Amino acid sequence: MEIKTLIQTAIDALPNSYVPYSQFHVAAALLCKDGTVYTGNNIENASYTPTVCAERCAFFKAVGDGKREFEAIVICGGLHGVITDYCPPCGVCRQVMREFCNPETFKIILAVDKDHYDVYILKELLPQGFGPLNLA
Ligand code: THU
């Protein structure tokens, strides 16, 4: 799948965020190795700590559906759903990616629009990460 298509999928999902407390919308589009795509949004909570980020929402939807192999994720976000800058994943979401993805190949794409995006591999954003093999 083309990166631009994946970016558009994330941007289209941005209104689905449930953000009554921060008004900061985040959306993710997660591409599985079999070609399927799962979107995710941040879902906030009056008790704050149960809030889930868009990236984890996308992963948990996919993993709950039986998916285990992932190619790339696009992330976008902004206050009131207006994207003005890149929206990097929080540390907890990077750790969740580490559970399911190869740090050398999994792509994290931070997008402002279809023509403005940065591509990283997981290892760049989570160096020396603790993963499943550390428990083997
Ligand atoms: N947020 C995400 O959805 N993903 C991130 O990686 C960073 C932060 C959300 C959580 C919260 O709803 C809002 O952004 C402000 O922190």
Backbone and ligand atoms as CSV (ligand in chain L), in Angstrom:
chain,resi,resn,atom,element,x,y,z
A,1,MET,N,N,0.842,-1.208,0.000
A,1,MET,CA,C,0.000,0.000,0.000
A,1,MET,C,C,0.874,1.254,0.000
A,2,GLU,N,N,0.400,2.246,-0.703
A,2,GLU,CA,C,1.127,3.512,-0.798
A,2,GLU,C,C,1.077,4.275,0.534
A,3,ILE,N,N,2.188,4.897,0.888
A,3,ILE,CA,C,2.247,5.699,2.115
A,3,ILE,C,C,1.166,6.786,2.097
A,4,LYS,N,N,0.972,7.403,0.951
A,4,LYS,CA,C,0.001,8.511,0.884
A,4,LYS,C,C,-1.428,8.028,1.181
A,5,THR,N,N,-1.737,6.819,0.756
A,5,THR,CA,C,-3.070,6.263,1.032
A,5,THR,C,C,-3.230,6.020,2.527
A,6,LEU,N,N,-2.174,5.501,3.147
A,6,LEU,CA,C,-2.210,5.235,4.590
A,6,LEU,C,C,-2.328,6.552,5.369
A,7,ILE,N,N,-1.644,7.572,4.894
A,7,ILE,CA,C,-1.739,8.897,5.533
A,7,ILE,C,C,-3.173,9.416,5.435
A,8,GLN,N,N,-3.774,9.288,4.268
A,8,GLN,CA,C,-5.151,9.790,4.094
A,8,GLN,C,C,-6.125,9.032,5.002
A,9,THR,N,N,-5.863,7.733,5.193
A,9,THR,CA,C,-6.726,6.930,6.067
A,9,THR,C,C,-6.655,7.448,7.502
A,10,ALA,N,N,-5.444,7.781,7.954
A,10,ALA,CA,C,-5.291,8.319,9.316
A,10,ALA,C,C,-5.971,9.682,9.429
A,11,ILE,N,N,-5.750,10.535,8.452
A,11,ILE,CA,C,-6.354,11.878,8.494
A,11,ILE,C,C,-7.883,11.776,8.510
A,12,ASP,N,N,-8.422,10.882,7.720
A,12,ASP,CA,C,-9.888,10.715,7.662
A,12,ASP,C,C,-10.458,10.239,8.999
A,13,ALA,N,N,-9.626,9.524,9.770
A,13,ALA,CA,C,-10.096,8.975,11.055
A,13,ALA,C,C,-10.035,10.002,12.189
A,14,LEU,N,N,-9.377,11.118,11.962
A,14,LEU,CA,C,-9.123,12.091,13.043
A,14,LEU,C,C,-10.398,12.545,13.780
A,15,PRO,N,N,-11.517,12.759,13.098
A,15,PRO,CA,C,-12.726,13.185,13.826
A,15,PRO,C,C,-13.253,12.151,14.814
A,16,ASN,N,N,-12.790,10.906,14.727
A,16,ASN,CA,C,-13.321,9.860,15.615
A,16,ASN,C,C,-12.732,9.887,17.025
A,17,SER,N,N,-11.716,10.709,17.253
A,17,SER,CA,C,-11.150,10.791,18.604
A,17,SER,C,C,-12.216,11.237,19.605
A,18,TYR,N,N,-12.136,10.672,20.819
A,18,TYR,CA,C,-13.027,11.098,21.908
A,18,TYR,C,C,-12.157,11.870,22.898
A,19,VAL,N,N,-12.198,13.196,22.781
A,19,VAL,CA,C,-11.221,14.022,23.512
A,19,VAL,C,C,-11.877,15.216,24.220
A,20,PRO,N,N,-12.847,14.945,25.104
A,20,PRO,CA,C,-13.530,16.071,25.754
A,20,PRO,C,C,-12.629,16.846,26.723
A,21,TYR,N,N,-11.490,16.279,27.118
A,21,TYR,CA,C,-10.651,16.935,28.131
A,21,TYR,C,C,-9.486,17.701,27.526
A,22,SER,N,N,-8.821,17.131,26.532
A,22,SER,CA,C,-7.668,17.827,25.932
A,22,SER,C,C,-8.017,18.529,24.621
A,23,GLN,N,N,-9.078,18.064,23.965
A,23,GLN,CA,C,-9.416,18.539,22.604
A,23,GLN,C,C,-8.295,18.273,21.598
A,24,PHE,N,N,-7.346,17.418,22.011
A,24,PHE,CA,C,-6.226,17.084,21.119
A,24,PHE,C,C,-6.515,15.753,20.434
A,25,HIS,N,N,-6.866,15.834,19.154
A,25,HIS,CA,C,-7.198,14.625,18.395
A,25,HIS,C,C,-5.929,13.935,17.914
A,26,VAL,N,N,-5.894,12.616,18.042
A,26,VAL,CA,C,-4.805,11.824,17.450
A,26,VAL,C,C,-5.447,10.646,16.721
A,27,ALA,N,N,-4.918,10.353,15.533
A,27,ALA,CA,C,-5.393,9.181,14.789
A,27,ALA,C,C,-4.197,8.406,14.267
A,28,ALA,N,N,-4.386,7.107,14.147
A,28,ALA,CA,C,-3.339,6.240,13.622
A,28,ALA,C,C,-3.953,5.320,12.574
A,29,ALA,N,N,-3.146,4.954,11.587
A,29,ALA,CA,C,-3.548,3.935,10.607
A,29,ALA,C,C,-2.430,2.898,10.584
A,30,LEU,N,N,-2.791,1.702,11.001
A,30,LEU,CA,C,-1.813,0.622,11.166
A,30,LEU,C,C,-1.948,-0.373,10.015
A,31,LEU,N,N,-0.853,-0.544,9.284
A,31,LEU,CA,C,-0.846,-1.468,8.140
A,31,LEU,C,C,-0.292,-2.822,8.577
A,32,CYS,N,N,-1.121,-3.855,8.439
A,32,CYS,CA,C,-0.688,-5.222,8.761
A,32,CYS,C,C,0.063,-5.799,7.557
A,33,LYS,N,N,0.869,-6.816,7.826
A,33,LYS,CA,C,1.632,-7.418,6.724
A,33,LYS,C,C,0.735,-8.074,5.694
A,34,ASP,N,N,-0.486,-8.450,6.086
A,34,ASP,CA,C,-1.404,-9.057,5.106
A,34,ASP,C,C,-2.167,-8.004,4.296
A,35,GLY,N,N,-1.834,-6.733,4.528
A,35,GLY,CA,C,-2.434,-5.664,3.728
A,35,GLY,C,C,-3.639,-4.989,4.362
A,36,THR,N,N,-4.147,-5.557,5.451
A,36,THR,CA,C,-5.294,-4.910,6.098
A,36,THR,C,C,-4.829,-3.703,6.907
A,37,VAL,N,N,-5.742,-2.774,7.099
A,37,VAL,CA,C,-5.436,-1.531,7.811
A,37,VAL,C,C,-6.418,-1.361,8.965
A,38,TYR,N,N,-5.887,-1.018,10.129
A,38,TYR,CA,C,-6.718,-0.714,11.299
A,38,TYR,C,C,-6.467,0.734,11.695
A,39,THR,N,N,-7.541,1.477,11.889
A,39,THR,CA,C,-7.372,2.825,12.425
A,39,THR,C,C,-7.517,2.779,13.938
A,40,GLY,N,N,-7.003,3.816,14.579
A,40,GLY,CA,C,-7.163,3.956,16.028
A,40,GLY,C,C,-7.241,5.428,16.372
A,41,ASN,N,N,-7.899,5.713,17.477
A,41,ASN,CA,C,-8.026,7.101,17.947
A,41,ASN,C,C,-7.786,7.162,19.440
A,42,ASN,N,N,-7.388,8.328,19.915
A,42,ASN,CA,C,-7.296,8.478,21.369
A,42,ASN,C,C,-8.697,8.579,21.955
A,43,ILE,N,N,-8.848,7.902,23.093
A,43,ILE,CA,C,-10.141,7.829,23.776
A,43,ILE,C,C,-9.891,8.216,25.234
A,44,GLU,N,N,-10.374,9.399,25.590
A,44,GLU,CA,C,-10.082,9.925,26.931
A,44,GLU,C,C,-11.142,9.485,27.934
A,45,ASN,N,N,-10.852,9.793,29.200
A,45,ASN,CA,C,-11.712,9.340,30.286
A,45,ASN,C,C,-11.730,10.388,31.393
A,46,ALA,N,N,-12.896,10.562,32.025
A,46,ALA,CA,C,-13.034,11.553,33.096
A,46,ALA,C,C,-12.062,11.285,34.237
A,47,SER,N,N,-11.637,10.045,34.375
A,47,SER,CA,C,-10.673,9.701,35.416
A,47,SER,C,C,-9.229,9.782,34.897
A,48,TYR,N,N,-9.081,10.329,33.697
A,48,TYR,CA,C,-7.795,10.625,33.042
A,48,TYR,C,C,-6.911,9.413,32.752
A,49,THR,N,N,-6.495,8.663,33.801
A,49,THR,CA,C,-5.498,7.612,33.544
A,49,THR,C,C,-5.995,6.480,32.633
A,50,PRO,N,N,-7.287,6.180,32.565
A,50,PRO,CA,C,-7.701,5.136,31.623
A,50,PRO,C,C,-7.616,5.566,30.152
A,51,THR,N,N,-7.287,6.807,29.896
A,51,THR,CA,C,-7.158,7.287,28.510
A,51,THR,C,C,-6.236,6.376,27.711
A,52,VAL,N,N,-6.667,6.077,26.482
A,52,VAL,CA,C,-5.808,5.268,25.616
A,52,VAL,C,C,-5.427,6.107,24.395
A,53,CYS,N,N,-4.172,5.954,23.988
A,53,CYS,CA,C,-3.673,6.686,22.816
A,53,CYS,C,C,-4.173,6.044,21.527
A,54,ALA,N,N,-4.120,6.813,20.460
A,54,ALA,CA,C,-4.565,6.349,19.141
A,54,ALA,C,C,-3.761,5.132,18.666
A,55,GLU,N,N,-2.458,5.155,18.902
A,55,GLU,CA,C,-1.592,4.077,18.419
A,55,GLU,C,C,-1.945,2.760,19.096
A,56,ARG,N,N,-2.123,2.809,20.417
A,56,ARG,CA,C,-2.474,1.569,21.128
A,56,ARG,C,C,-3.873,1.105,20.746
A,57,CYS,N,N,-4.763,2.049,20.540
A,57,CYS,CA,C,-6.114,1.689,20.088
A,57,CYS,C,C,-6.028,0.902,18.783
A,58,ALA,N,N,-5.217,1.365,17.845
A,58,ALA,CA,C,-5.083,0.672,16.550
A,58,ALA,C,C,-4.470,-0.719,16.746
A,59,PHE,N,N,-3.412,-0.789,17.551
A,59,PHE,CA,C,-2.771,-2.092,17.791
A,59,PHE,C,C,-3.721,-3.062,18.468
A,60,PHE,N,N,-4.468,-2.589,19.457
A,60,PHE,CA,C,-5.318,-3.505,20.214
A,60,PHE,C,C,-6.503,-3.981,19.371
A,61,LYS,N,N,-6.984,-3.108,18.499
A,61,LYS,CA,C,-8.038,-3.554,17.575
A,61,LYS,C,C,-7.496,-4.676,16.679
A,62,ALA,N,N,-6.303,-4.451,16.152
A,62,ALA,CA,C,-5.710,-5.419,15.210
A,62,ALA,C,C,-5.351,-6.726,15.918
A,63,VAL,N,N,-4.689,-6.616,17.066
A,63,VAL,CA,C,-4.268,-7.826,17.789
A,63,VAL,C,C,-5.496,-8.601,18.265
A,64,GLY,N,N,-6.516,-7.881,18.694
A,64,GLY,CA,C,-7.757,-8.523,19.120
A,64,GLY,C,C,-8.482,-9.215,17.977
A,65,ASP,N,N,-8.108,-8.830,16.772
A,65,ASP,CA,C,-8.689,-9.439,15.577
A,65,ASP,C,C,-7.806,-10.573,15.057
A,66,GLY,N,N,-6.737,-10.869,15.791
A,66,GLY,CA,C,-5.875,-11.992,15.418
A,66,GLY,C,C,-4.634,-11.615,14.634
A,67,LYS,N,N,-4.455,-10.331,14.327
A,67,LYS,CA,C,-3.271,-9.902,13.566
A,67,LYS,C,C,-2.038,-9.909,14.481
A,68,ARG,N,N,-0.914,-10.315,13.908
A,68,ARG,CA,C,0.331,-10.360,14.695
A,68,ARG,C,C,1.529,-9.759,13.973
A,69,GLU,N,N,1.362,-9.475,12.673
A,69,GLU,CA,C,2.504,-8.978,11.905
A,69,GLU,C,C,2.170,-7.632,11.275
A,70,PHE,N,N,3.081,-6.682,11.490
A,70,PHE,CA,C,2.789,-5.307,11.102
A,70,PHE,C,C,3.931,-4.694,10.308
A,71,GLU,N,N,3.516,-3.841,9.392
A,71,GLU,CA,C,4.453,-3.211,8.451
A,71,GLU,C,C,4.772,-1.764,8.839
A,72,ALA,N,N,3.727,-1.005,9.126
A,72,ALA,CA,C,3.909,0.441,9.321
A,72,ALA,C,C,2.713,1.043,10.039
A,73,ILE,N,N,2.961,2.206,10.660
A,73,ILE,CA,C,1.850,2.958,11.259
A,73,ILE,C,C,2.008,4.428,10.895
A,74,VAL,N,N,0.908,5.059,10.515
A,74,VAL,CA,C,0.884,6.512,10.310
A,74,VAL,C,C,0.222,7.129,11.534
A,75,ILE,N,N,0.796,8.212,12.010
A,75,ILE,CA,C,0.233,8.924,13.160
A,75,ILE,C,C,0.073,10.396,12.781
A,76,CYS,N,N,-1.093,10.942,13.109
A,76,CYS,CA,C,-1.275,12.382,12.913
A,76,CYS,C,C,-2.139,12.904,14.049
A,77,GLY,N,N,-2.061,14.205,14.292
A,77,GLY,CA,C,-2.879,14.753,15.364
A,77,GLY,C,C,-2.732,16.249,15.491
A,78,GLY,N,N,-3.638,16.829,16.253
A,78,GLY,CA,C,-3.568,18.263,16.495
A,78,GLY,C,C,-4.738,18.730,17.340
A,79,LEU,N,N,-4.539,19.893,17.948
A,79,LEU,CA,C,-5.578,20.488,18.790
A,79,LEU,C,C,-6.827,20.771,17.945
A,80,HIS,N,N,-7.975,20.388,18.471
A,80,HIS,CA,C,-9.270,20.551,17.777
A,80,HIS,C,C,-9.294,19.826,16.426
A,81,GLY,N,N,-8.398,18.853,16.261
A,81,GLY,CA,C,-8.396,18.083,15.014
A,81,GLY,C,C,-7.719,18.780,13.855
A,82,VAL,N,N,-7.012,19.871,14.142
A,82,VAL,CA,C,-6.291,20.591,13.086
A,82,VAL,C,C,-4.808,20.211,13.163
A,83,ILE,N,N,-4.307,19.626,12.105
A,83,ILE,CA,C,-2.917,19.147,12.107
A,83,ILE,C,C,-1.993,20.295,11.719
A,84,THR,N,N,-1.140,20.698,12.656
A,84,THR,CA,C,-0.203,21.787,12.357
A,84,THR,C,C,1.249,21.332,12.466
A,85,ASP,N,N,1.452,20.140,13.050
A,85,ASP,CA,C,2.829,19.683,13.292
A,85,ASP,C,C,2.840,18.161,13.385
A,86,TYR,N,N,4.031,17.588,13.470
A,86,TYR,CA,C,4.148,16.149,13.642
A,86,TYR,C,C,3.712,15.754,15.057
A,87,CYS,N,N,3.192,14.549,15.178
A,87,CYS,CA,C,2.689,14.065,16.463
A,87,CYS,C,C,3.392,12.742,16.790
A,88,PRO,N,N,4.508,12.814,17.478
A,88,PRO,CA,C,5.267,11.585,17.759
A,88,PRO,C,C,4.588,10.714,18.813
A,89,PRO,N,N,4.793,9.408,18.741
A,89,PRO,CA,C,4.146,8.493,19.690
A,89,PRO,C,C,4.760,8.603,21.089
A,90,CYS,N,N,3.928,8.455,22.110
A,90,CYS,CA,C,4.428,8.494,23.485
A,90,CYS,C,C,5.245,7.235,23.770
A,91,GLY,N,N,5.942,7.255,24.884
A,91,GLY,CA,C,6.819,6.133,25.239
A,91,GLY,C,C,6.076,4.828,25.440
A,92,VAL,N,N,4.885,4.904,26.016
A,92,VAL,CA,C,4.114,3.679,26.246
A,92,VAL,C,C,3.726,3.051,24.909
A,93,CYS,N,N,3.314,3.873,23.957
A,93,CYS,CA,C,2.940,3.341,22.636
A,93,CYS,C,C,4.152,2.755,21.919
A,94,ARG,N,N,5.309,3.377,22.068
A,94,ARG,CA,C,6.526,2.808,21.463
A,94,ARG,C,C,6.791,1.415,22.045
A,95,GLN,N,N,6.565,1.262,23.339
A,95,GLN,CA,C,6.787,-0.034,23.979
A,95,GLN,C,C,5.787,-1.078,23.477
A,96,VAL,N,N,4.549,-0.669,23.254
A,96,VAL,CA,C,3.551,-1.606,22.708
A,96,VAL,C,C,3.948,-2.021,21.291
A,97,MET,N,N,4.441,-1.078,20.511
A,97,MET,CA,C,4.933,-1.432,19.165
A,97,MET,C,C,6.061,-2.451,19.267
A,98,ARG,N,N,6.927,-2.274,20.254
A,98,ARG,CA,C,8.076,-3.165,20.432
A,98,ARG,C,C,7.645,-4.604,20.692
A,99,GLU,N,N,6.490,-4.766,21.291
A,99,GLU,CA,C,5.984,-6.104,21.591
A,99,GLU,C,C,5.679,-6.895,20.318
A,100,PHE,N,N,5.199,-6.185,19.300
A,100,PHE,CA,C,4.679,-6.871,18.111
A,100,PHE,C,C,5.491,-6.634,16.845
A,101,CYS,N,N,6.465,-5.738,16.888
A,101,CYS,CA,C,7.111,-5.322,15.633
A,101,CYS,C,C,8.617,-5.495,15.693
A,102,ASN,N,N,9.175,-5.734,14.527
A,102,ASN,CA,C,10.633,-5.800,14.400
A,102,ASN,C,C,11.173,-4.358,14.423
A,103,PRO,N,N,12.024,-4.038,15.411
A,103,PRO,CA,C,12.516,-2.656,15.532
A,103,PRO,C,C,13.342,-2.203,14.328
A,104,GLU,N,N,13.887,-3.166,13.587
A,104,GLU,CA,C,14.741,-2.824,12.435
A,104,GLU,C,C,13.919,-2.486,11.191
A,105,THR,N,N,12.672,-2.943,11.139
A,105,THR,CA,C,11.913,-2.785,9.885
A,105,THR,C,C,10.567,-2.060,10.039
A,106,PHE,N,N,9.990,-2.084,11.242
A,106,PHE,CA,C,8.667,-1.461,11.392
A,106,PHE,C,C,8.777,0.056,11.216
A,107,LYS,N,N,7.940,0.587,10.326
A,107,LYS,CA,C,8.013,2.018,9.996
A,107,LYS,C,C,6.982,2.826,10.779
A,108,ILE,N,N,7.453,3.916,11.342
A,108,ILE,CA,C,6.576,4.865,12.030
A,108,ILE,C,C,6.590,6.145,11.200
A,109,ILE,N,N,5.418,6.480,10.674
A,109,ILE,CA,C,5.320,7.617,9.757
A,109,ILE,C,C,4.549,8.735,10.441
A,110,LEU,N,N,5.232,9.845,10.672
A,110,LEU,CA,C,4.591,11.007,11.297
A,110,LEU,C,C,4.171,11.936,10.171
A,111,ALA,N,N,2.883,12.241,10.126
A,111,ALA,CA,C,2.369,12.967,8.958
A,111,ALA,C,C,1.656,14.257,9.339
A,112,VAL,N,N,1.904,15.261,8.534
A,112,VAL,CA,C,1.115,16.502,8.597
A,112,VAL,C,C,0.073,16.476,7.482
A,113,ASP,N,N,0.514,16.069,6.303
A,113,ASP,CA,C,-0.411,15.811,5.194
A,113,ASP,C,C,0.286,14.856,4.232
A,114,LYS,N,N,-0.346,14.603,3.090
A,114,LYS,CA,C,0.181,13.570,2.189
A,114,LYS,C,C,1.546,13.941,1.592
A,115,ASP,N,N,1.885,15.204,1.650
A,115,ASP,CA,C,3.172,15.635,1.091
A,115,ASP,C,C,4.203,15.974,2.160
A,116,HIS,N,N,3.781,15.967,3.398
A,116,HIS,CA,C,4.709,16.320,4.482
A,116,HIS,C,C,4.662,15.250,5.555
A,117,TYR,N,N,5.674,14.388,5.515
A,117,TYR,CA,C,5.735,13.315,6.504
A,117,TYR,C,C,7.192,12.890,6.714
A,118,ASP,N,N,7.449,12.318,7.884
A,118,ASP,CA,C,8.776,11.782,8.225
A,118,ASP,C,C,8.631,10.293,8.503
A,119,VAL,N,N,9.582,9.513,8.016
A,119,VAL,CA,C,9.548,8.065,8.223
A,119,VAL,C,C,10.709,7.645,9.121
A,120,TYR,N,N,10.385,6.913,10.168
A,120,TYR,CA,C,11.391,6.367,11.091
A,120,TYR,C,C,11.214,4.858,11.152
A,121,ILE,N,N,12.253,4.158,11.592
A,121,ILE,CA,C,12.032,2.774,12.003
A,121,ILE,C,C,11.938,2.783,13.526
A,122,LEU,N,N,11.275,1.755,14.060
A,122,LEU,CA,C,11.017,1.718,15.506
A,122,LEU,C,C,12.304,1.865,16.324
A,123,LYS,N,N,13.369,1.238,15.832
A,123,LYS,CA,C,14.636,1.282,16.576
A,123,LYS,C,C,15.139,2.723,16.787
A,124,GLU,N,N,14.829,3.602,15.837
A,124,GLU,CA,C,15.275,4.990,15.973
A,124,GLU,C,C,14.526,5.707,17.091
A,125,LEU,N,N,13.263,5.339,17.281
A,125,LEU,CA,C,12.445,6.022,18.297
A,125,LEU,C,C,12.449,5.285,19.637
A,126,LEU,N,N,12.931,4.029,19.605
A,126,LEU,CA,C,13.023,3.246,20.847
A,126,LEU,C,C,14.333,2.444,20.838
A,127,PRO,N,N,15.446,3.145,21.006
A,127,PRO,CA,C,16.727,2.428,21.007
A,127,PRO,C,C,16.870,1.588,22.277
A,128,GLN,N,N,17.547,0.468,22.156
A,128,GLN,CA,C,17.778,-0.412,23.309
A,128,GLN,C,C,16.468,-0.780,24.009
A,129,GLY,N,N,15.426,-1.012,23.240
A,129,GLY,CA,C,14.122,-1.333,23.840
A,129,GLY,C,C,14.119,-2.710,24.482
A,130,PHE,N,N,13.286,-2.860,25.478
A,130,PHE,CA,C,13.087,-4.154,26.147
A,130,PHE,C,C,11.957,-4.864,25.430
A,131,GLY,N,N,12.238,-6.061,24.912
A,131,GLY,CA,C,11.211,-6.765,24.140
A,131,GLY,C,C,11.077,-8.208,24.526
A,132,PRO,N,N,10.224,-8.940,23.801
A,132,PRO,CA,C,9.939,-10.334,24.130
A,132,PRO,C,C,11.197,-11.195,24.247
A,133,LEU,N,N,12.207,-10.928,23.430
A,133,LEU,CA,C,13.411,-11.774,23.460
A,133,LEU,C,C,14.204,-11.613,24.758
A,134,ASN,N,N,14.031,-10.488,25.435
A,134,ASN,CA,C,14.722,-10.302,26.708
A,134,ASN,C,C,14.217,-11.261,27.786
A,135,LEU,N,N,13.048,-11.830,27.557
A,135,LEU,CA,C,12.491,-12.777,28.527
A,135,LEU,C,C,12.716,-14.226,28.106
A,136,ALA,N,N,13.337,-14.393,26.929
A,136,ALA,CA,C,13.484,-15.765,26.402
A,136,ALA,C,C,14.622,-16.498,27.124
L,1,THU,N1,N,-2.002,10.924,22.645
L,1,THU,C1,C,-2.096,9.917,21.722
L,1,THU,O1,O,-3.188,9.515,21.314
L,1,THU,N2,N,-0.941,9.361,21.267
L,1,THU,C2,C,0.305,9.710,21.683
L,1,THU,O2,O,1.269,9.028,21.377
L,1,THU,C3,C,0.483,10.904,22.506
L,1,THU,C4,C,-0.752,11.425,23.162
L,1,THU,C5,C,-3.244,11.501,23.161
L,1,THU,C6,C,-3.559,11.144,24.579
L,1,THU,C7,C,-4.450,12.282,25.000
L,1,THU,O3,O,-5.793,11.950,24.652
L,1,THU,C8,C,-4.004,13.458,24.146
L,1,THU,O4,O,-3.198,12.906,23.128
L,1,THU,C9,C,-3.218,14.491,24.915
L,1,THU,O5,O,-2.165,13.901,25.589
